[in-house]
Amino acid sequence: MTPAAFKRSIRDQQVWCSSCMVAFAGSDPIGVLIGAKRPTGTLVHKIAVHPDHLRQGHGRHLLDSLSSKLAILGPPRLVAEIPETLGHACALFSGSGYAEEAVLTDYVLPADHEDPGRNDVPGGRFVIPVSLDDLAANGLLDDPQPLVCWERAAETLTARKEALAGLAVASEERLEAYLLYMHDGTDTEIVALRPLTGASHGHLAQLLDRVRAQVTGNLRFPKVHPAEVPAADVEALGFHPTGRYRVYARRADHA
């Protein structure tokens, strides 16, 4: 992680200095925990121990220290999103009082994917540009949101809103569905894909088609919670799963 990336994480993901700590062996730093804090809870954003000091309890000590601190200061909820490939990290959280809550899935829609039925959308609907401020003005950020990963929660989107572009399917009465995305010059990351009341597969497909007409490369849809968009619906849109994360959570207490 570069200093610039760390500064962005402070702004975008609310990395909180008082939720960060370093473990020492004598005068040598051997472990680090970086925490991000919001009113709803604290995310263990990064945790790492030097390879020469693994399996000596340092990771568990860092997690227990953070838990003890938040038991006093709050918020009491602690959460982590761990790549499924990091088995030792998953075992660390399981052994530190964290329970698995959900599995998040990374998806990719290849640039060359074609779906001849994607434009089958009812008449009387229009695709319009939309911004995060537009969604807020329509009360869509105040409504109960689907469960999402930390970096695509409303707080993160608000911090990144200048970098976001968006589209929505609109009828005469309301917005039917919306999509927000970021383009980095190569691939495009979908940061929100939300069907609203009465929205269909065709509405979401139409939004994706409009994005693909404006950018090149693959579309990435990272860390999708099954309550956000069901896996069958995401895959029906042409996305392929490429990785998974396990969500672990616990309530802070004194170790």
C-alpha positions, 0 to 999 in steps of 0.5 A: 500500500502506497501513502497515496492509497492509504490517504484515499482509504482514510477518505473513502473507507473511513480508516480511523487512526485510533482503530489502527495498531502495531505489534512489536517484538522489542523495538521491531514492528512485527504486525499491523492492524488497520481499522476503518470505523463508521457508526454501524461498526468497525472493519478490520481493513488490513491485518498482517504479521511478519513471516518470521513471527507467524503462529505466535499469537500476535494476530490474535493479540491485535484483534483482542486489543481492538475488541477490548478498546471498542467494548468501551468506546464503541461501536461494538460491531466488528467485521472483516471481509477475508478472501477465501483463498487466505485460509490461515486468515479465515482460521485466525478470525474463526479462532478469535470469536468471529462467526461467519455471516455471509459469502461475498462473490467477485464477478466479471462480465467479459467485454466480448459477452453477447446476449441477444435478449438483453434489450427486451424491456417494456415500453415507456421506459427510458435510460437516463444519466443519474448521479449519486446526488440524484439518487439521494434527492429521490430518497434512494440512499435513505431507504433501507439499503441491501447488504453490501460490502464496506467499500460499496456502502453509501458512505464510500460512494458519497466519498467517491461521488466525483469519480462515479458515473451512473444510469437509471431506467426511468418510467413516468412515475419513478426510477425502476433501476439504477447502476453506478460505475467507475472506469479506470481506463482499462476495466470498469467497476460496477459499484451499485446495481440495484433493481427497484420496485417492479424492475426486471432482468431486462431493466438491469440488462439494458443498463449494463448494455449502455455502460458497455457502449460507453467504455471498453474492457471487462465489467467487474462487480466485486464483493456482491452480497447474496442479499444485494443481487441473488447469484442466479440473477447476476449470472443470468446477466452474463457475469462469471464468478471469479473469487469469494470472500468470507464475512466474519463478525463479532461483538466487541468485548473485553479479552 
